[in-house]
Amino acid sequence: MDNSYNLKDVLRYTDIVEEQALVYRNIDDFILNGRTISFNQKEIVSFASCSYLGLELDPRLKTLAAEMAIRYGTAFPTSRSYYKLQILEELELLLEKMFEKPCIHTTSTSLGHIAALPVLIGKNDAIIYDHQVHNSVRNAFMICKGAGTYTEALRHNRMDLLEEKVVRLQTKYNNVWFLGDGIYSMMGDAVEAEELYRLMNKYKKFRVYLDDAHGIGWCGKNGKGYVLDKIEMHPQMVMAASLGKGFGSFGGVLVCPDAETKRLFRKLGSTLIFSTPNMPAVLGASIASARIHISNEINKLQAELKSKVDLFISEVSKYGLLKTLRIDKTDSPIFFFGVGKPETGIRSLDLIVEKGFYPSLAMHPAMPVNNTGIRVTITRTHKNEEIVQFVKAVNDSITQALVENGLSADSVVRHFDKLLGIKGATDNVDETVPENVHQ
Ligand SMILES: Cc1ncc(COP(=O)(O)O)c(C=O)c1O
């Protein structure tokens, strides 16, 4: 195998973790409650689910999913370009109420990106992408790159470097696109949406495409997400989001600045023409979730989740571990403890699982090799005592793993700041993006 993006490294590390039975596991077959899973009859509290509001087990979603399956069957395998179920139209209308903009439903977020980016971005445009942008966006813009579009990476969230790139590239290209996430899926930090808005106002050729998959549901009016909570939809911007995380269902949505953009996606988006629409059960669950989102109930669900997130932060702050937490000033339910090398991450996870909890290991290729971390996702369904015990388990485990690997929390923090080019890092910051960065 020979290619630029270290497949051998990926295999080496994933093989090690699999051998230790920490990943690629089958959970025991029992009725789920949203919080716990079980390996070999041992109950484990999961901190790896992205169903932040716990809606995937809401009886209203389950019932409508079942009803739609009974009414329309398990599949609807006809291209929506020919004809479609009315419930797909109904879902889009509900999503338009939620986002207050024209919306198009996509079978998944990844397929949404593939529908949108080649329609939006031409070969005489340039792409600047945040190097932590989700892999699904990356896959989609590789289609544009294959067609001749120029691409350039921006160090993660270094908005201070963005304007110079826009100014430089706009003299040569028709449009300059920025591609990023709203809430970054690994570290749970957020894009600086206000700065993007400022740049869109300042430069007519500057355009923005954001994937707010993880920002939906828990944030903003009607759960319309982190980005649209911070800024209004701008005419030079398109947003994608997932219905498969906080929303509790499956699929994606493209939020368009205007009806014309929606028309272009509908008529030209490859996966909207050539890929199967979502199954009726999924549309049913999404409709039930969208109804909750456009009701006042969403405020209560958001507040309940926030109380869990606040508890988690206050528990973490009791330990020295706070240092290694890449904390952001959002209420995002995703947290990331940097631990440095994959070996330290694997050992930390091993110790945490032994104590009865399962956070996710954020390792290459999701992160650069030496930026491994323990990623934690909090959901509304977690019990307070579980959060308290979990934080202690994480603290004890990471502390032990660092000691065993001869590392200190300070050295990990320095390494992270340096590698990610965090402003104010004390070491010389290398402004180039590491070759092996792939997510
Ligand atoms: C930021 C982000 N975008 C897109 C996706 C992919 O979503 P989907 O499964 O709907 O394609 C994910 C999945 O983890 C994600 O984290």
The ligand as a Tripos MOL2 file, in Angstrom:
@<TRIPOS>MOLECULE
LIG
   16    16     1     0     0
SMALL
NO_CHARGES

@<TRIPOS>ATOM
      1 C1        -19.4900   17.1750   11.3680 C.3       1 LIG1
      2 C2        -20.0700   15.9570   10.7080 C.ar      1 LIG1
      3 N1        -20.5670   16.0610    9.4610 N.ar      1 LIG1
      4 C3        -21.0950   15.0050    8.8350 C.ar      1 LIG1
      5 C4        -21.1510   13.7690    9.4160 C.ar      1 LIG1
      6 C5        -21.7170   12.6130    8.6570 C.3       1 LIG1
      7 O1        -23.0830   12.5780    8.8130 O.3       1 LIG1
      8 P1        -23.9550   11.5000    8.0530 P.3       1 LIG1
      9 O2        -23.8010   10.2260    8.7900 O.co2     1 LIG1
     10 O3        -25.3440   12.0550    8.1110 O.co2     1 LIG1
     11 O4        -23.4430   11.4140    6.6710 O.co2     1 LIG1
     12 C6        -20.6680   13.6020   10.7140 C.ar      1 LIG1
     13 C7        -20.7460   12.2690   11.3510 C.2       1 LIG1
     14 O5        -20.1970   11.9110   12.2870 O.2       1 LIG1
     15 C8        -20.1050   14.7240   11.3690 C.ar      1 LIG1
     16 O6        -19.5920   14.6020   12.6060 O.3       1 LIG1
@<TRIPOS>BOND
     1     1     2 1
     2     2     3 ar
     3     2    15 ar
     4     3     4 ar
     5     4     5 ar
     6     5     6 1
     7     5    12 ar
     8     6     7 1
     9     7     8 1
    10     8     9 2
    11     8    10 1
    12     8    11 1
    13    12    13 1
    14    12    15 ar
    15    13    14 2
    16    15    16 1
@<TRIPOS>SUBSTRUCTURE
     1 LIG1         1 GROUP 0 **** ****
